[in-house]
Amino acid sequence: MNIRAMVQRTQEVFILVYLTLFSKATGLKPYPKPSLPQVEGAAFCLSWRLAVETDNVRAWRTVPTQCLRYIETYMIGGQYDRDVDFLIGQILSYVNGIALSGDGMDAWILDVDDTCISNVFYYKSKRYGCDPYDPSGFKAWAMTGGCPAIPGMLGLFSKLVSSGFKVFMVTGRDEETLGQVTTENLHNQGFVGYERLILRTAAYKGQGAVAYKSNIRKQLAEEGYKIWGNVGDQWSDLQGDFVGNRTFKLPNPMYFVP
Amino acid sequence: MNIRAMVQRTQEVFILVYLTLFSKATGLKPYPKPSLPQVEGAAFCLSWRLAVETDNVRAWRTVPTQCLRYIETYMIGGQYDRDVDFLIGQILSYVNGIALSGDGMDAWILDVDDTCISNVFYYKSKRYGCDPYDPSGFKAWAMTGGCPAIPGMLGLFSKLVSSGFKVFMVTGRDEETLGQVTTENLHNQGFVGYERLILRTAAYKGQGAVAYKSNIRKQLAEEGYKIWGNVGDQWSDLQGDFVGNRTFKLPNPMYFVP
C-alpha cells in the first residue's frame, strides 16, 4: 500500500465514521452512498434532456424510466422555473427592442399547454412522462379547467397586450370538446385581452402540429399580421412556415408533440 | 441554540476538521467552501447554457464571466463528452435506419470546427469563451494544424464513409489561408475518405454562415446529392435552405458564429 492509497483509504474510513455518526441525527441516509452509477445516471439524464431540448431526439414517446427522479427534481425542484424565467428575461429584452408599426397588425403567437398554463400537476400522476401519453386522462384533466398559469408567462402576456401587440393563443386542443373550458381556464388564470384563441377545428383533425400551426400562421400572415414572436414548449410550435421573426422554445422534458 | 443548529454546527466543524486534515494530502483546496451563491450561480449558468443550446439566446459575444468555472467544468469535466457521445448514439441509430439509394448521391454534411476537430484546448486560453473572439489568435491556433479529433465524431465519420455515404466537410474557414493546414489537420486526425472539403472562398467573404452554408448545400442539391444528415455545433450550420433530412446540433457553449 503506497502513501496515496493509504490516504485514500483513511479518507474513506473517515467519511464512513462521519456518515455513521451523523446519519441518524440529520435524517440523512448514508446508504446507498453516492456511487458512480447514480452520478452516471444523472449525467445520462442531463444528456438526454439536452438532446430533447435541442431537437436532436425526436418523436420520443416516454421519458427514460431511469430519469424519473431526475425529471421530477428538474420540474418541481426549481431549475425548470429558473430556465423558464431566464428565457422570459430574454424574450422581454427582445420585446423591449421592437418598434411597433402601430397599425394594429403587430402580432405574437403563444402556445397554450405548458407555455401559458401548466400541466405539471397532471404529469406528476403520469410519472413526469415516464408513462405513455394518455389521451383520455389528459382530456379529463383539461376538462377541469384547473391548469395554473405559468407565472412568468402571464407576466409576458400582460406586457405584450399592454404594449399593443395582438396576441394569438394557438393550441392543438380540440375546439369542439375543449373550446369552452380552455377559454374559461385561460380567463380564470388571468389571460385576458388576447386577440384570438385558436383551437383545432374538425378541418385540422389528425394533422401534425407543424402542418396545423403553419396553416394557422399562414392565415394570420394573409390577414396582414406581422408575427414578431412565437413561443412554445414544443419544437412543432416553432417549425414549418411563417414561424415568426423570433421563436422561443420553452423547456419541456415530459412529452413530445409530433 | 437548538438541537438542530447544534448538529449542524457540529457537522460544519467536523467537515472543517476533515478538510484541514486532508486538503494538503489530497491537494484539494477546502476554501472557498461550497456556498449558496455558487449553487445559485451554477443554476444561472445551467439556464444560460440551455438557452444558448436551444437557440433562444442569439448573437451572444462572450460567456458570462460568472460562468467561467461552470463552463470549464462542463467542457473538460466529462459532461460535454457525455453529451456529444449521447448525441452520436442518436445519430448512429438514425444512420442505421437509412436505406441508401446506392446511386452514389447519398450525402452527409459535417461542419469542421468543434464538430469533427476540437478547439477546446485553444479556448482554454480564452477562458472558455469569457474572452471575446480573437480572429488572429484563432488563426494562429488553426495554423498549427493541431486540433485533435473529437473521438466519437471520428467514429461517426468512419461509419458514414464505410457505409457508402458521400461526406462533405463544410467549414467557414478561409480557403486561401487555412485550406492547406485544415486538409492536413483533418488527415492527421484520421478524417480520410471524405468526398470534398469545402472552405470559404473569396466569393463568400463577409457572408453570414447561414447564407454561405445554404449556398453550398444548394449547390450540392443541384448536383443531385440527397442530404441525409447535417451535423454542426452552431445553429447557423443547420438553418437556412437545404438543411438536410435531419440536423443534429452538437453542444458548444464557448462561442457563437453568426
Interface residues (C-beta under 8 A of the other chain):
Chain A: V7 T10 Q11 F14 Y18 L21 F22 A25 T26 A43 F44 L46 S47 W48 L50 A51 E53 T54 D55 N56 V57 G78 Q79 R82 D83 D85 F86 L87 Q90 T247 F248 K249 P251
Chain B: V7 T10 Q11 F14 Y18 L21 F22 A25 T26 A43 F44 L46 S47 W48 L50 A51 E53 T54 D55 N56 V57 G78 Q79 R82 D83 D85 F86 L87 Q90 T247 F248 K249 P251
